[in-house]
């Protein structure tokens, strides 16, 4: 019985990777993780409940590889998890060509290293997947970091930001943009819970100018854009403008573009260049990003269509960090 979606198209590549680490099968990979006290399957489901079966098994494979590599630091475990994710990429797919699995592992590693101080989900707040990813990071990353990682959401619309904050227990930070001075002022902040979730600052902007100012206010080091509503009006222009200004200031900023793939994204009348074209949102991501992911920031089926796994890119960030941290904790407890 197939354990997950597109099993036949994936299993040979997965087995080749597992065998290279002395693991005979995907079932043995699961046993390795369980022997270390890890319930990777339910950990991944807990981040994005609507994810596909192949997402859970991809993280099981990645975790088993991390254990086999004796990756005792969460940052190193994240990179090893990326190898597992890459093995699930269907050969010849967009995700395979872009090495998106490895990219996710390296992004997770970056968020667990002390050099990264602030990570931003730069997405429209209508995307609950940004919140799912933020929760996954907030509840795990700082267990192993000496200096807490600051996590923020930055998107279009102040009302939407407040709603997302209230639903998920984040801290809503209301700002007001002074267009004469170019400065953004904090008007108020309200935490809708206590603890890890309250540490996530959630911003709503009226336009790109305010969005960029919020990025400067929080000194964002790494961000991931979404391709939810208004990608051309907000997410990509904010990331690109902020990157230009960081370069001018001599500051490092790593931009990840989530979304796009192949085909005519947005509107076919505007993008009618054939099915092999990038599409507008994908093109915009290529213009500013240091790493280009494939498929939706939120919708599992779209990421699956790009050849990776059935899990939104934003929740995947949270899952990578959460599983990597669990591996470090297992190592510290002497489980492997």
C-alpha positions in Angstrom: 0.0 0.0 0.0 1.3 3.5 -0.9 2.2 5.5 2.1 1.7 8.9 0.5 0.7 10.8 -2.7 2.7 10.0 -5.9 4.5 7.2 -4.0 5.7 5.5 -7.2 7.2 8.6 -8.7 9.1 9.4 -5.5 10.2 6.2 -3.8 13.2 5.3 -5.9 14.8 8.6 -5.2 13.9 8.4 -1.5 15.3 4.9 -1.2 18.6 5.9 -2.9 19.1 8.7 -0.4 18.1 6.5 2.6 20.5 3.7 1.4 23.4 6.2 1.1 23.0 6.7 4.9 22.6 3.0 5.7 18.9 3.1 6.1 17.1 0.2 4.3 13.6 1.6 3.9 11.2 4.4 4.7 9.8 2.2 7.4 13.2 1.9 9.0 13.5 5.7 8.9 10.3 5.9 10.9 11.6 3.5 13.4 14.8 5.5 13.8 12.8 8.6 14.7 10.5 6.8 17.0 13.4 5.2 18.8 14.7 8.7 19.5 11.3 9.6 21.0 10.1 11.7 18.1 6.6 11.7 16.8 7.4 13.6 13.6 4.2 12.7 11.8 1.9 14.4 14.3 4.4 17.3 14.8 4.0 18.1 11.1 0.3 17.7 11.1 0.1 20.0 14.1 1.7 22.8 12.1 -0.6 22.6 9.1 -3.5 20.1 9.7 -4.5 20.0 6.0 -1.0 19.0 4.8 -0.7 15.9 2.6 0.6 12.5 3.9 3.8 13.0 1.9 4.7 16.1 3.9 4.7 14.0 7.1 6.8 11.2 5.6 9.3 13.7 4.1 10.0 15.1 7.5 10.3 11.6 8.9 12.9 10.8 6.3 14.7 14.1 6.9 14.7 13.6 10.7 16.1 10.0 10.3 18.9 11.4 8.1 19.7 14.0 10.7 19.9 11.4 13.4 22.1 9.2 11.2 24.4 12.2 10.6 24.6 12.7 14.4 23.3 16.3 13.9 23.1 17.4 17.5 22.6 21.1 16.9 19.1 22.1 15.6 20.7 24.2 12.9 22.6 21.2 11.5 19.5 19.0 11.9 17.5 21.5 9.8 20.0 21.3 6.9 19.8 17.5 7.1 16.0 17.7 7.0 16.4 19.6 3.8 18.1 16.6 2.2 15.0 14.5 3.1 12.6 17.1 1.6 14.7 17.3 -1.6 14.5 13.5 -2.0 10.7 13.9 -2.2 10.9 16.3 -5.1 9.6 14.6 -8.2 12.4 14.3 -10.8 12.3 17.0 -13.4 9.8 19.1 -11.5 10.1 22.8 -10.8 10.8 22.0 -7.1 13.5 19.5 -8.1 15.2 22.0 -10.5 15.2 24.8 -8.0 16.5 22.5 -5.1 13.6 23.8 -3.0 13.9 21.0 -0.5 17.5 21.9 0.3 16.4 25.5 0.3 13.9 24.9 3.0 16.5 23.1 5.1 19.0 25.9 4.7 16.3 28.5 5.6 15.5 26.6 8.8 19.3 26.4 9.6 19.5 30.2 9.1 16.7 30.8 11.5 18.3 28.7 14.2 21.7 30.4 13.9 22.4 33.3 16.3 23.3 35.6 13.4 19.7 35.9 12.4 17.8 38.1 14.8 14.5 38.9 13.1 12.5 36.8 10.6 9.5 38.2 8.8 6.5 36.5 7.2 5.9 39.1 4.5 2.5 38.0 3.3 -1.1 39.2 3.0 -2.8 38.6 6.4 -5.6 36.8 4.6 -3.1 33.9 4.5 -3.5 31.9 7.7 -0.5 29.8 6.6 1.8 32.7 7.6 0.3 32.4 11.1 0.8 28.6 11.1 4.4 29.0 10.2 5.0 31.8 12.8 3.4 29.6 15.5 5.7 26.7 14.6 8.8 28.9 14.9 7.7 30.8 18.0 7.0 27.7 20.0 10.3 26.0 19.1 13.2 28.1 17.9 13.9 29.9 21.1 14.3 26.6 23.0 17.7 26.2 21.5 18.8 29.8 20.7 20.8 31.8 23.2 19.3 35.1 21.9 15.5 34.8 21.1 14.6 35.0 17.4 12.1 37.8 16.8 9.3 36.7 14.5 6.9 39.2 12.8 4.1 39.2 10.3 3.9 42.2 7.9 1.1 42.5 5.5 -1.5 44.7 3.8 -4.4 45.9 5.9 -4.5 46.9 9.5 -7.9 45.4 10.2 -6.7 42.0 8.8 -3.6 42.2 11.0 -5.7 42.8 14.1 -8.0 39.9 13.2 -5.1 37.5 12.6 -3.5 38.6 15.9 -6.7 38.1 17.9 -7.4 34.6 16.4 -3.8 33.4 16.9 -2.8 35.2 20.1 -0.2 37.4 18.5 0.6 41.0 19.5 -1.0 43.5 17.1 1.2 46.5 16.6 -0.7 49.5 15.1 1.4 51.9 13.2 1.0 55.3 11.4 3.1 56.3 8.5 4.4 59.9 8.4 4.8 60.4 4.7 6.5 63.8 5.1 9.3 62.5 7.3 9.3 58.9 5.9 9.1 57.5 9.4 6.6 55.0 10.7 5.3 55.6 14.3 4.0 53.0 16.6 0.5 54.1 17.8 -0.3 51.1 20.1 0.2 47.4 20.7 -2.1 44.8 22.1 -1.2 41.2 23.0 -3.9 38.7 22.6 -2.2 36.0 24.7 0.7 35.4 27.0 3.8 33.4 26.2 5.3 32.3 22.9 2.5 33.4 20.6 2.4 36.9 22.1 6.1 37.3 21.2 5.0 37.4 17.5 4.5 41.0 16.4 1.8 41.4 13.7 1.7 44.5 11.5 -0.8 45.8 9.0 0.3 48.4 6.4 -1.6 50.7 4.2 0.8 50.5 1.3 4.3 49.5 0.2 6.0 52.6 1.8 4.7 51.7 5.2 5.5 48.1 4.7 9.1 48.9 4.0 9.3 51.2 7.0 8.0 48.4 9.2 10.8 46.2 7.9 13.4 48.8 8.9 11.6 49.4 12.3 12.1 45.7 13.1 15.5 45.3 11.5 14.4 42.3 9.5 17.3 40.0 8.6 15.4 37.3 6.7 11.9 37.2 5.2 9.7 35.0 3.1 7.1 36.5 0.8 3.8 34.8 0.0 1.8 34.7 -3.1 -1.5 35.3 -1.5 -3.8 38.2 -2.4 -2.1 41.4 -3.6 1.4 39.9 -4.3 2.1 42.5 -6.9 0.7 45.3 -4.8 2.6 44.5 -1.6 4.8 41.5 -0.8 7.2 41.5 -3.7 7.6 45.3 -3.9 8.2 45.6 -0.2 10.9 42.9 -0.2 12.6 44.3 -3.3 12.5 47.9 -2.0 13.8 46.9 1.4 16.6 44.9 -0.2 17.7 47.9 -2.2 17.8 50.1 0.8 19.6 47.5 2.9 22.3 47.2 0.2 22.6 51.0 0.3 23.1 50.9 4.1 25.6 48.0 3.9 23.2 45.7 5.8 22.6 42.0 5.1 19.1 40.9 4.2 18.2 37.5 2.9 15.0 37.4 0.8 13.1 34.2 0.1 10.4 34.3 -2.5 7.6 31.8 -1.9 5.2 31.1 -4.6 4.9 31.0 -8.4 6.2 28.1 -10.5 5.3 27.8 -14.1 2.4 29.0 -16.1 0.3 32.1 -16.2 -0.1 33.2 -12.6 -2.4 36.1 -11.8 -4.4 36.6 -15.0 -4.1 34.8 -18.3 -4.9 37.9 -20.4 -1.9 39.6 -18.8 0.5 36.7 -18.8 -0.4 34.9 -22.1 3.1 33.8 -22.9 2.4 30.0 -22.8 2.6 27.4 -20.1 6.4 27.5 -19.9 6.5 31.1 -18.9 7.4 32.1 -15.3 4.2 34.1 -14.7 4.3 37.6 -13.1 4.5 36.7 -9.5 7.2 34.2 -10.1 9.1 36.7 -12.2 8.9 39.3 -9.4 10.2 36.8 -6.9 13.2 36.2 -9.1 14.0 39.9 -9.2 14.7 40.2 -5.5 15.1 36.8 -3.9 18.2 35.0 -2.7 16.2 31.8 -2.7 13.2 31.0 -4.9 10.7 28.4 -3.6 7.9 26.9 -5.7 4.2 26.9 -5.2 1.9 28.6 -2.8 2.8 30.0 0.6 -0.3 28.4 2.0 -2.0 25.9 -0.3 -0.7 22.3 0.0 -2.0 21.2 -3.4 -0.2 23.9 -5.2 3.2 23.1 -3.7 2.5 19.4 -4.5 1.8 20.5 -8.1 5.3 22.1 -8.2 6.7 18.6 -7.4 7.7 19.1 -3.7 5.3 18.0 -1.0 1.7 18.8 0.0 2.4 21.6 2.5 2.3 25.4 2.2 5.8 27.0 2.1 5.1 29.1 5.2 4.0 26.2 7.4 6.9 24.3 6.0 9.3 26.8 7.6 7.6 26.3 10.9 7.8 22.5 10.5 11.5 22.5 9.6 12.4 24.5 12.7 10.1 22.5 15.0 11.4 19.1 13.9 15.0 20.3 14.0 14.6 21.6 17.6 13.0 18.3 18.6 16.0 16.5 17.3 18.4 18.7 19.3 16.3 18.1 22.4 16.4 14.3 21.8 20.2 14.5 21.4 20.5 16.4 24.7 18.3 13.8 26.4 20.7 11.0 25.2 18.1 9.5 22.9 20.7 9.0 20.1 
